[in-house]
Amino acid sequence: MLLSLIVASLLVMGSPGPSTISVTAVGAAFGLRRSLAYLSGLVAGTVAVLLAVAAGVVSVLLAVPQLAPVLLAASAVYILYLAYRIATAPPLSTRDETVVAPSFLGGVLLAVANPKAYVAIAAVFAASMLGPVLKILVLAAMIVLIHVVWLLAGAAFARVFHDPVWSRRVNLAFAAALAITTGYAVM
C-alpha cells in the first residue's frame, strides 16, 4: 500500500502543473541559489494544501458556490503574474542581481492558489487505504522530493542557456507552459 501511494503521488502530484512548472521556470530564470526561497515557499504552501485537504477544509470552502469561482480567478491571476515575471526575467548571461527572484511568500501564494494541487492531493489522499498520519507524512516527503527534482531540472537549464537569445526563449517557453497548465488546471 505504501508503494502504491508513492507511485500515485509521483504520477499525479509530480506531473506538470502550475507549481512544478513554476519551480522549474524559476530555476531556469534565476538559477538554483536564487530559487531556494521560492522552492521553500512552494513546499510550505503545498504542505498547507495537503493539511487542508486532509482536514476537510477544502470541501467546506468549495461547498459555498459563490466562493469557488472567486478562488479560481484569484489563483489564475496570481499564477499569470508569475508567468509574466518569468517571461521578463533577464537573460542568465546578463544576470541583474537587482531583479528580485520570486520569494518564499511568492512560493506559498502560488502553492495555495494552485487549483491542480487541491485536486491532485485530494485524489491521491482519498485513494490510499493507509492511516491519515502516515499518508500526510509520505505525501509531505513526496512534495519536497517532487519540487526539488523539478527545481534541479530548471537549474540544469540555467547552466545550459547562458546565451541571451536562448535564455529569453526558454523563459518565454516556461512562462507559456505555466500559463497553459494553469488554464488547463482551472478548466
C-alpha positions as CSV (number, residue, x, y, z in Angstrom):
1,M,0.0,0.0,0.0
2,L,2.9,2.4,0.8
3,L,4.5,1.8,-2.6
4,S,1.2,2.4,-4.4
5,L,0.8,5.7,-2.5
6,I,4.4,6.8,-3.6
7,V,3.8,5.8,-7.2
8,A,0.4,7.5,-7.3
9,S,1.8,10.7,-5.8
10,L,4.7,10.7,-8.3
11,L,2.4,10.3,-11.2
12,V,-0.4,12.6,-10.1
13,M,1.3,15.2,-8.0
14,G,4.6,15.1,-9.8
15,S,3.1,15.7,-13.3
16,P,3.5,19.1,-14.9
17,G,1.2,21.7,-13.3
18,P,1.5,25.3,-12.2
19,S,3.7,24.5,-9.1
20,T,6.1,22.1,-10.8
21,I,6.4,24.2,-14.0
22,S,6.9,27.4,-12.0
23,V,9.7,26.0,-9.8
24,T,11.4,24.7,-13.0
25,A,11.0,28.1,-14.7
26,V,12.2,30.0,-11.7
27,G,15.2,27.7,-11.5
28,A,16.0,28.3,-15.2
29,A,15.4,32.0,-15.0
30,F,17.1,32.8,-11.7
31,G,19.5,29.8,-11.1
32,L,19.5,27.3,-8.2
33,R,20.7,29.5,-5.4
34,R,18.3,32.4,-6.1
35,S,15.4,29.9,-6.3
36,L,15.7,28.2,-2.9
37,A,13.4,30.7,-1.1
38,Y,10.7,30.2,-3.7
39,L,11.2,26.4,-3.5
40,S,10.8,26.6,0.3
41,G,7.6,28.6,-0.1
42,L,6.1,26.2,-2.6
43,V,6.9,23.3,-0.3
44,A,5.4,25.0,2.7
45,G,2.3,26.1,0.8
46,T,1.8,22.7,-0.8
47,V,2.1,21.0,2.6
48,A,-0.5,23.5,3.9
49,V,-2.8,22.4,1.0
50,L,-2.2,18.8,2.0
51,L,-3.2,19.6,5.6
52,A,-6.3,21.5,4.4
53,V,-7.3,18.6,2.2
54,A,-6.7,16.1,5.0
55,A,-8.7,18.2,7.5
56,G,-11.6,18.6,5.1
57,V,-11.3,22.4,4.9
58,V,-11.2,22.4,1.1
59,S,-14.5,20.5,0.9
60,V,-16.2,23.1,3.2
61,L,-14.9,26.0,1.2
62,L,-15.9,24.6,-2.1
63,A,-19.4,23.9,-0.7
64,V,-20.0,27.6,-0.9
65,P,-21.0,28.0,-4.6
66,Q,-20.1,31.7,-4.9
67,L,-16.6,31.2,-3.4
68,A,-15.2,28.6,-5.8
69,P,-15.1,30.9,-8.9
70,V,-13.6,33.7,-6.9
71,L,-10.8,31.4,-5.6
72,L,-10.1,30.1,-9.1
73,A,-10.0,33.6,-10.6
74,A,-7.6,34.8,-7.8
75,S,-5.4,31.7,-8.4
76,A,-5.3,32.3,-12.1
77,V,-4.4,36.0,-11.8
78,Y,-1.5,35.3,-9.4
79,I,-0.1,32.4,-11.5
80,L,-0.3,34.5,-14.7
81,Y,1.5,37.3,-12.8
82,L,4.3,34.8,-12.0
83,A,4.4,33.7,-15.7
84,Y,4.9,37.4,-16.6
85,R,7.8,37.7,-14.0
86,I,9.4,34.6,-15.6
87,A,9.0,35.8,-19.1
88,T,10.5,39.2,-18.3
89,A,13.4,37.8,-16.2
90,P,16.8,39.0,-17.5
91,P,18.9,36.5,-19.6
92,L,21.3,34.5,-17.5
93,S,24.3,35.9,-19.3
94,T,23.4,39.4,-18.1
95,R,22.3,38.4,-14.6
96,D,21.0,41.5,-12.9
97,E,21.0,40.9,-9.2
98,T,18.7,43.9,-8.7
99,V,15.9,41.9,-10.4
100,V,14.4,40.1,-7.5
101,A,13.7,36.4,-7.8
102,P,10.3,35.1,-6.6
103,S,10.3,34.9,-2.8
104,F,9.3,32.5,-0.1
105,L,5.9,34.3,0.1
106,G,5.5,34.1,-3.6
107,G,6.0,30.3,-3.5
108,V,3.5,30.0,-0.7
109,L,1.0,32.1,-2.6
110,L,1.4,30.1,-5.8
111,A,1.0,26.8,-3.9
112,V,-2.2,27.8,-2.1
113,A,-3.5,29.3,-5.3
114,N,-2.7,26.2,-7.4
115,P,-6.0,24.5,-8.4
116,K,-4.2,21.4,-9.5
117,A,-2.6,20.9,-6.1
118,Y,-6.0,20.5,-4.4
119,V,-7.3,18.1,-7.0
120,A,-4.1,16.0,-7.2
121,I,-3.6,15.8,-3.4
122,A,-7.3,15.0,-2.8
123,A,-7.2,12.2,-5.4
124,V,-4.0,10.6,-4.0
125,F,-5.1,11.1,-0.4
126,A,-8.5,9.6,-0.8
127,A,-7.3,6.7,-2.9
128,S,-4.9,5.3,-0.2
129,M,-6.0,3.0,2.5
130,L,-3.2,3.9,4.8
131,G,-3.8,5.8,8.0
132,P,-4.1,9.6,7.7
133,V,-0.9,10.4,9.6
134,L,1.2,8.1,7.5
135,K,-0.4,9.4,4.3
136,I,0.3,13.0,5.4
137,L,4.0,12.2,6.2
138,V,4.5,10.3,3.0
139,L,2.8,12.9,0.8
140,A,4.7,15.7,2.6
141,A,8.0,13.9,1.8
142,M,6.9,13.5,-1.8
143,I,6.0,17.2,-2.1
144,V,9.6,18.0,-1.1
145,L,11.1,15.4,-3.4
146,I,9.0,16.4,-6.4
147,H,9.7,20.1,-6.1
148,V,13.4,19.6,-5.6
149,V,13.6,17.4,-8.7
150,W,11.7,20.0,-10.8
151,L,13.9,22.8,-9.5
152,L,17.1,20.9,-10.3
153,A,15.8,20.3,-13.8
154,G,15.2,24.0,-14.2
155,A,18.6,24.9,-12.7
156,A,20.1,22.5,-15.3
157,F,18.5,24.6,-18.0
158,A,20.1,27.7,-16.3
159,R,23.6,26.2,-16.8
160,V,22.9,25.5,-20.5
161,F,21.2,28.6,-21.6
162,H,23.7,31.5,-21.0
163,D,23.1,32.8,-24.5
164,P,20.8,35.8,-24.2
165,V,18.6,34.7,-27.2
166,W,18.2,31.1,-25.9
167,S,17.7,32.4,-22.3
168,R,14.9,34.6,-23.5
169,R,13.3,31.7,-25.5
170,V,13.5,29.4,-22.5
171,N,12.0,32.0,-20.2
172,L,9.2,32.6,-22.7
173,A,8.6,28.9,-23.2
174,F,8.4,28.3,-19.4
175,A,6.1,31.3,-18.9
176,A,3.8,30.0,-21.7
177,A,3.8,26.5,-20.2
178,L,2.9,27.9,-16.8
179,A,0.0,29.9,-18.3
180,I,-1.2,26.9,-20.3
181,T,-1.0,24.4,-17.4
182,T,-2.9,27.0,-15.3
183,G,-5.6,27.3,-17.9
184,Y,-5.9,23.5,-18.1
185,A,-6.0,23.2,-14.3
186,V,-8.7,25.8,-14.0
187,M,-10.8,24.2,-16.6
